[in-house]
Amino acid sequence: MTDRKGKRTGVVLSIKHYSRLMEDLHDLAVVAERRDDKLVTIDELKKRLHKRGFL
């Protein structure tokens, strides 16, 4: 959307597109929160999943 002078003033999004953007924003917030978490090797992850019955 633009004003009478052609300056951009807003946007119109479909609900579907808006929902996707909100999901992406949430994902980025989770990444930021976990930035300092300890890294786990793939072997350790497999051990944890096996212990919990997922593998």
C-alpha positions, 0 to 999 in steps of 0.5 A, spaced: 500 500 500 502 507 498 500 513 500 498 519 495 505 521 494 507 513 492 510 512 499 510 505 502 505 505 508 503 498 509 502 491 506 497 486 505 498 479 506 494 472 506 493 469 512 497 463 510 503 467 508 502 471 515 502 464 518 508 462 515 512 468 517 509 468 524 512 461 524 519 463 522 519 468 527 518 463 532 523 459 530 528 464 530 526 466 537 527 459 539 534 459 536 536 465 539 534 462 546 538 456 545 544 460 542 548 458 548 546 451 549 551 445 549 552 442 543 551 434 542 554 429 538 550 425 533 552 419 537 550 422 544 543 424 540 542 417 538 544 414 545 539 419 548 533 417 543 535 409 544 534 410 551 528 413 551 525 408 546 525 412 539 530 408 536 
